[in-house]
């Protein structure tokens, strides 16, 4: 049974700092710059879950070649999450779904939890529907090489 939480985490990130996430996968590392200023609630949620070990040992449960790699579901079913949902941060967020974009997966408006995806190429049809909160800075070739069932060993977040 995965960890479950009663509510989204309190805001603990510092919006004046730069956050970087390293996704250690079974095929190598993907490094992502997180956009705290553009999606503060989303980045805060992701940082909290990563630092609490929520993502450790989960699998990428949905990979569609040429489209995206999805993870963050501790049940690997596509319906798991942290036990809460939080609102989208799409309005006023200037970030778009280009190649290597980190975004929240959801089941409709304001249903974000723990699941995320990283795009393989531009996906403009997702703009305004999913909260963009990061960009791959290295390891995009790892992202596009992942397959269903590959492991996300851990997510390490650093701040500067």
Phi and psi in degrees as GROMACS dihedral restraints (atoms count N, CA, C in turn):
[ dihedral_restraints ]
;  ai    aj    ak    al  type     phi  dphi    fc
    3     4     5     6     1   -78.9    20    10
    4     5     6     7     1   162.6    20    10
    6     7     8     9     1   -63.4    20    10
    7     8     9    10     1   141.5    20    10
    9    10    11    12     1  -128.5    20    10
   10    11    12    13     1   145.1    20    10
   12    13    14    15     1  -125.1    20    10
   13    14    15    16     1   148.6    20    10
   15    16    17    18     1   -76.1    20    10
   16    17    18    19     1   -21.3    20    10
   18    19    20    21     1  -160.5    20    10
   19    20    21    22     1   162.5    20    10
   21    22    23    24     1   -58.2    20    10
   22    23    24    25     1   152.6    20    10
   24    25    26    27     1   -68.1    20    10
   25    26    27    28     1   152.2    20    10
   27    28    29    30     1   -64.7    20    10
   28    29    30    31     1   153.3    20    10
   30    31    32    33     1   -68.5    20    10
   31    32    33    34     1   117.1    20    10
   33    34    35    36     1  -125.8    20    10
   34    35    36    37     1   -11.9    20    10
   36    37    38    39     1   -76.9    20    10
   37    38    39    40     1   157.6    20    10
   39    40    41    42     1  -102.3    20    10
   40    41    42    43     1   112.9    20    10
   42    43    44    45     1   -65.5    20    10
   43    44    45    46     1   -10.7    20    10
   45    46    47    48     1   -89.5    20    10
   46    47    48    49     1    -2.9    20    10
   48    49    50    51     1  -103.6    20    10
   49    50    51    52     1   159.7    20    10
   51    52    53    54     1  -100.2    20    10
   52    53    54    55     1   128.7    20    10
   54    55    56    57     1  -111.8    20    10
   55    56    57    58     1   136.8    20    10
   57    58    59    60     1  -129.2    20    10
   58    59    60    61     1   134.7    20    10
   60    61    62    63     1  -113.0    20    10
   61    62    63    64     1   133.7    20    10
   63    64    65    66     1  -111.1    20    10
   64    65    66    67     1   115.8    20    10
   66    67    68    69     1   -91.0    20    10
   67    68    69    70     1   108.8    20    10
   69    70    71    72     1   -90.6    20    10
   70    71    72    73     1   110.2    20    10
   72    73    74    75     1  -109.4    20    10
   73    74    75    76     1   172.1    20    10
   75    76    77    78     1   -67.1    20    10
   76    77    78    79     1   -11.8    20    10
   78    79    80    81     1  -112.6    20    10
   79    80    81    82     1    -0.7    20    10
   81    82    83    84     1   134.8    20    10
   82    83    84    85     1  -175.4    20    10
   84    85    86    87     1   -99.0    20    10
   85    86    87    88     1   144.1    20    10
   87    88    89    90     1  -120.3    20    10
   88    89    90    91     1   124.1    20    10
   90    91    92    93     1  -107.4    20    10
   91    92    93    94     1   131.8    20    10
   93    94    95    96     1  -130.7    20    10
   94    95    96    97     1   130.7    20    10
   96    97    98    99     1   -81.8    20    10
   97    98    99   100     1   129.2    20    10
   99   100   101   102     1   -95.4    20    10
  100   101   102   103     1   142.3    20    10
  102   103   104   105     1  -100.0    20    10
  103   104   105   106     1    72.6    20    10
  105   106   107   108     1   -61.3    20    10
  106   107   108   109     1   -36.9    20    10
  108   109   110   111     1   -69.9    20    10
  109   110   111   112     1   -30.3    20    10
  111   112   113   114     1   -91.1    20    10
  112   113   114   115     1   -25.6    20    10
  114   115   116   117     1  -144.3    20    10
  115   116   117   118     1    65.1    20    10
  117   118   119   120     1   -61.0    20    10
  118   119   120   121     1   -41.5    20    10
  120   121   122   123     1   -66.0    20    10
  121   122   123   124     1   -41.1    20    10
  123   124   125   126     1   -67.6    20    10
  124   125   126   127     1   -46.2    20    10
  126   127   128   129     1   -63.9    20    10
  127   128   129   130     1   -41.9    20    10
  129   130   131   132     1   -58.4    20    10
  130   131   132   133     1   -45.8    20    10
  132   133   134   135     1   -60.4    20    10
  133   134   135   136     1   -47.5    20    10
  135   136   137   138     1   -63.4    20    10
  136   137   138   139     1   -44.7    20    10
  138   139   140   141     1   -61.5    20    10
  139   140   141   142     1   -45.0    20    10
  141   142   143   144     1   -57.6    20    10
  142   143   144   145     1   -51.3    20    10
  144   145   146   147     1   -63.5    20    10
  145   146   147   148     1   -42.7    20    10
  147   148   149   150     1   -62.4    20    10
  148   149   150   151     1   -46.5    20    10
  150   151   152   153     1   -69.4    20    10
  151   152   153   154     1   -22.5    20    10
  153   154   155   156     1   -88.3    20    10
  154   155   156   157     1     0.0    20    10
  156   157   158   159     1    79.8    20    10
  157   158   159   160     1    13.4    20    10
  159   160   161   162     1   -58.2    20    10
  160   161   162   163     1   -39.1    20    10
  162   163   164   165     1   -84.8    20    10
  163   164   165   166     1   -13.3    20    10
  165   166   167   168     1   -60.9    20    10
  166   167   168   169     1   124.9    20    10
  168   169   170   171     1    80.0    20    10
  169   170   171   172     1     5.9    20    10
  171   172   173   174     1   -79.5    20    10
  172   173   174   175     1   170.7    20    10
  174   175   176   177     1  -116.6    20    10
  175   176   177   178     1   159.3    20    10
  177   178   179   180     1   -81.8    20    10
  178   179   180   181     1   108.8    20    10
  180   181   182   183     1   -93.4    20    10
  181   182   183   184     1   -12.2    20    10
  183   184   185   186     1  -144.3    20    10
  184   185   186   187     1   106.5    20    10
  186   187   188   189     1  -125.3    20    10
  187   188   189   190     1   123.7    20    10
  189   190   191   192     1  -122.3    20    10
  190   191   192   193     1   110.5    20    10
  192   193   194   195     1   -53.3    20    10
  193   194   195   196     1   134.7    20    10
  195   196   197   198     1    79.6    20    10
  196   197   198   199     1    -5.7    20    10
  198   199   200   201     1  -118.2    20    10
  199   200   201   202     1   -71.9    20    10
  201   202   203   204     1  -167.4    20    10
  202   203   204   205     1   166.3    20    10
  204   205   206   207     1  -118.6    20    10
  205   206   207   208     1   124.6    20    10
  207   208   209   210     1  -116.6    20    10
  208   209   210   211     1   138.7    20    10
  210   211   212   213     1  -148.2    20    10
  211   212   213   214     1  -166.7    20    10
  213   214   215   216     1    92.7    20    10
  214   215   216   217     1     6.5    20    10
  216   217   218   219     1  -105.5    20    10
  217   218   219   220     1   109.9    20    10
  219   220   221   222     1   -65.3    20    10
  220   221   222   223     1   -16.4    20    10
  222   223   224   225     1   -93.2    20    10
  223   224   225   226     1   -12.3    20    10
  225   226   227   228     1    60.7    20    10
  226   227   228   229     1    22.7    20    10
  228   229   230   231     1  -103.6    20    10
  229   230   231   232     1   -16.1    20    10
  231   232   233   234     1    94.6    20    10
  232   233   234   235     1    -6.8    20    10
  234   235   236   237     1  -118.9    20    10
  235   236   237   238     1     1.8    20    10
  237   238   239   240     1   -83.1    20    10
  238   239   240   241     1   162.2    20    10
  240   241   242   243     1  -169.3    20    10
  241   242   243   244     1  -167.5    20    10
  243   244   245   246     1   -87.2    20    10
  244   245   246   247     1    -3.1    20    10
  246   247   248   249     1   103.5    20    10
  247   248   249   250     1     0.1    20    10
  249   250   251   252     1  -146.4    20    10
  250   251   252   253     1   168.0    20    10
  252   253   254   255     1  -130.1    20    10
  253   254   255   256     1   155.8    20    10
  255   256   257   258     1  -141.6    20    10
  256   257   258   259     1   164.8    20    10
  258   259   260   261     1   -74.6    20    10
  259   260   261   262     1   158.3    20    10
  261   262   263   264     1   -69.4    20    10
  262   263   264   265     1   154.2    20    10
  264   265   266   267     1  -125.2    20    10
  265   266   267   268     1    62.7    20    10
  267   268   269   270     1  -100.9    20    10
  268   269   270   271     1   -33.8    20    10
  270   271   272   273     1   -72.1    20    10
  271   272   273   274     1   124.8    20    10
  273   274   275   276     1    82.6    20    10
  274   275   276   277     1    -3.6    20    10
  276   277   278   279     1   -88.4    20    10
  277   278   279   280     1   114.9    20    10
  279   280   281   282     1   -77.9    20    10
  280   281   282   283     1    -7.3    20    10
  282   283   284   285     1   -76.4    20    10
  283   284   285   286     1   141.1    20    10
  285   286   287   288     1  -119.4    20    10
  286   287   288   289     1   166.0    20    10
  288   289   290   291     1   -85.3    20    10
  289   290   291   292     1    85.8    20    10
  291   292   293   294     1   -97.1    20    10
  292   293   294   295     1  -163.8    20    10
  294   295   296   297     1   -70.8    20    10
  295   296   297   298     1   130.8    20    10
  297   298   299   300     1    75.9    20    10
  298   299   300   301     1    25.3    20    10
  300   301   302   303     1   -83.7    20    10
  301   302   303   304     1   133.0    20    10
  303   304   305   306     1   -95.0    20    10
  304   305   306   307     1   125.5    20    10
  306   307   308   309     1  -142.8    20    10
  307   308   309   310     1   160.3    20    10
  309   310   311   312     1   -83.2    20    10
  310   311   312   313     1   132.0    20    10
  312   313   314   315     1   -81.4    20    10
  313   314   315   316     1   147.7    20    10
  315   316   317   318     1  -152.0    20    10
  316   317   318   319     1   174.4    20    10
  318   319   320   321     1  -113.4    20    10
  319   320   321   322     1    26.9    20    10
  321   322   323   324     1   130.0    20    10
  322   323   324   325     1   178.9    20    10
  324   325   326   327     1   -55.9    20    10
  325   326   327   328     1   135.1    20    10
  327   328   329   330     1    59.6    20    10
  328   329   330   331     1    37.1    20    10
  330   331   332   333     1  -120.4    20    10
  331   332   333   334     1    28.8    20    10
  333   334   335   336     1   -68.9    20    10
  334   335   336   337     1   147.5    20    10
  336   337   338   339     1  -144.5    20    10
  337   338   339   340     1   -95.8    20    10
  339   340   341   342     1  -122.7    20    10
  340   341   342   343     1   -17.2    20    10
  342   343   344   345     1   -77.3    20    10
  343   344   345   346     1   141.0    20    10
  345   346   347   348     1  -137.9    20    10
  346   347   348   349     1   166.5    20    10
  348   349   350   351     1  -142.7    20    10
  349   350   351   352     1   156.6    20    10
  351   352   353   354     1  -123.4    20    10
  352   353   354   355     1   124.1    20    10
  354   355   356   357     1   -72.6    20    10
  355   356   357   358     1   151.6    20    10
  357   358   359   360     1   -91.1    20    10
  358   359   360   361     1   -27.7    20    10
  360   361   362   363     1  -155.3    20    10
  361   362   363   364     1   178.6    20    10
  363   364   365   366     1   -58.5    20    10
  364   365   366   367     1   137.7    20    10
  366   367   368   369     1  -135.1    20    10
  367   368   369   370     1    66.4    20    10
  369   370   371   372     1   -61.3    20    10
  370   371   372   373     1   -22.9    20    10
  372   373   374   375     1   -66.8    20    10
  373   374   375   376     1   -13.8    20    10
  375   376   377   378     1   -91.1    20    10
  376   377   378   379     1   -13.3    20    10
  378   379   380   381     1   -59.1    20    10
  379   380   381   382     1   132.6    20    10
  381   382   383   384     1    84.1    20    10
  382   383   384   385     1    -8.1    20    10
  384   385   386   387     1  -109.5    20    10
  385   386   387   388     1   -26.7    20    10
  387   388   389   390     1  -130.3    20    10
  388   389   390   391     1   140.5    20    10
  390   391   392   393     1   -79.3    20    10
  391   392   393   394     1   115.1    20    10
  393   394   395   396     1   -78.3    20    10
  394   395   396   397     1   128.6    20    10
  396   397   398   399     1  -138.3    20    10
  397   398   399   400     1    12.8    20    10
  399   400   401   402     1  -171.9    20    10
  400   401   402   403     1   168.5    20    10
  402   403   404   405     1  -141.3    20    10
  403   404   405   406     1   130.9    20    10
  405   406   407   408     1   -63.4    20    10
  406   407   408   409     1   129.1    20    10
  408   409   410   411     1  -107.5    20    10
  409   410   411   412     1   -21.9    20    10
  411   412   413   414     1  -157.5    20    10
  412   413   414   415     1   148.9    20    10
  414   415   416   417     1    94.9    20    10
  415   416   417   418     1    15.7    20    10
  417   418   419   420     1   -60.3    20    10
  418   419   420   421     1   -32.1    20    10
  420   421   422   423     1   -66.3    20    10
  421   422   423   424     1   -29.2    20    10
  423   424   425   426     1   -69.1    20    10
  424   425   426   427     1   -45.8    20    10
  426   427   428   429     1   -53.9    20    10
  427   428   429   430     1   -48.8    20    10
  429   430   431   432     1   -75.0    20    10
  430   431   432   433     1   -12.6    20    10
  432   433   434   435     1   -90.9    20    10
  433   434   435   436     1   -12.8    20    10
  435   436   437   438     1   -66.8    20    10
  436   437   438   439     1   148.5    20    10
  438   439   440   441     1  -124.7    20    10
  439   440   441   442     1   162.7    20    10
  441   442   443   444     1   -52.5    20    10
  442   443   444   445     1   130.7    20    10
  444   445   446   447     1    94.3    20    10
  445   446   447   448     1   -12.3    20    10
  447   448   449   450     1   -64.1    20    10
  448   449   450   451     1   150.2    20    10
  450   451   452   453     1   -94.7    20    10
  451   452   453   454     1   138.5    20    10
  453   454   455   456     1   -97.0    20    10
  454   455   456   457     1   100.9    20    10
  456   457   458   459     1   -65.7    20    10
  457   458   459   460     1   -45.3    20    10
  459   460   461   462     1  -165.9    20    10
  460   461   462   463     1   163.3    20    10
  462   463   464   465     1  -125.2    20    10
  463   464   465   466     1   121.0    20    10
  465   466   467   468     1  -109.9    20    10
  466   467   468   469     1   128.5    20    10
  468   469   470   471     1  -111.6    20    10
  469   470   471   472     1   130.6    20    10
  471   472   473   474     1  -116.4    20    10
  472   473   474   475     1   157.1    20    10
  474   475   476   477     1  -133.6    20    10
  475   476   477   478     1   148.0    20    10
